[in-house]
Amino acid sequence: MDFMTLSFLGALFMGLMAGDAAISSNTMSVNVGVPPIVQNSGLTRRAAEEIFISEIARITSVPSVVAVPTPRVSSRGTLIGALAEPLRLTGLTTALQDIFGLEHVRISATMLHVEAGLRMEIVVSHPVKPLTLLELSQPNLNAVELLRRGAREALAEVAPFRTALARLHDFLDGKETDLSGVRAATNTMLGRNWRRDDHLEHSALLNMSAVIFLLEGDPAQAAREVQLADSLLSTRAIHALNAAFLSILSGDLEQARAQTERGIALSRRDPPFIRPYVLIQRGLLAWAEGKREAALQLMQEALQVEPDNRNARSYVAWLQHLNSGAPGHFDPASLPRPLNRTQMIPALMASVFLQEPLARQISRASSR
């Protein structure tokens, strides 16, 4: 093999290694050690890591505009890692990450068998946060439950907002019945010492706190929380849309118009699941202004964008009932349940609630 060929192959291999390092930088590496007594029951290290990862995946499956690193188990190697192992170059990816400043989040958990049951010690390494040490105990040998608890606690250090958001989603979905527990967990996270550059997570938690205040029946405090969230990060459409929703509820249509327009402009950079709620918010504003036909058209457009959106379906039926002049009160809960249900967006008030803009009343939207 001539020198040019060797040079080409070497450059290709180094390029692949550098690419692997860059890809891994956007991941959350999970490593779990399991004691022999647990392994003897059939729970291997690989299975333990998959359980840990599945709980993180469950939490992060709730729709959100706040991204989290993609979790991967350390025992499931990458393609480049598999090629590098026979050549004893497995540490090269880590070295390249250090050189290029691409260090990713690492979660290392060790499960220990103790007299009282099981104990798990977790180390969370984050490129811009201090090293975090966690210790959990399990009063029996239920390793699966300990792994899931460990995943939740570890993720709360990496992505506190997404962890709190999942709890709110569980409450709205009926899987958790205690709103005070969701409030307490959110307040605990809000009480942390936030870095000055961590406005994304902090503002998202404040915005979510506003949704909880509205669930608690305090729209004035909800409006203050949204305003505070927006003061930290004014580029989020979700803050503007929630401010518009609350402005309609308070009867301030001038502010509602301004915030709706701002939400429309900012939402162009957001994921597609935001779009139907932008249309719904525009429909609520039109309805509040007495333009029911325009409101109906906007709600129908939202339903076309997302045919399984129950809120859009409810508003279409509601406005059709009003526009027809039919007697009697319309009850959104009377609508038949669709075969499919679009996931609720817990941080977006137009998803969590239904509003009657003229009466300035809200009700919980159905999660089913």
Secondary structure, DSSP 4 states (H G I P E B T S, - for coil): --HHHHHHHHHHHHHHHHHHHHHHTTEEEEEEE--HHHHTTT--HHHHHHHHHHHHHHHHTS--SS--PEEEETTS--HHHHHHGGGT-TTHHHHHHHHHT-PPEEEEEEEEEETTEEEEEEEEEETTEEEEEEEEEESSS-HHHHHHHHHHHHHHHH-HHHHHHHHHHHHHTTS---HHHHHHHHHHHHTS---TT-HHHHHHHHHHHHHHHHHTT-HHHHHHHHHHHHHH-TT-HHHHHHHHHHHHHHT-HHHHHHHHHHHHHHGGGS-GGGHHHHHHHHHHHHHHTT-HHHHHHHHHHHHHH-TT-HHHHHHHHHHHHHHHT--S---GGGSPPPSS-PPP-TT-HHHHEEEETTTTEEEEPP--
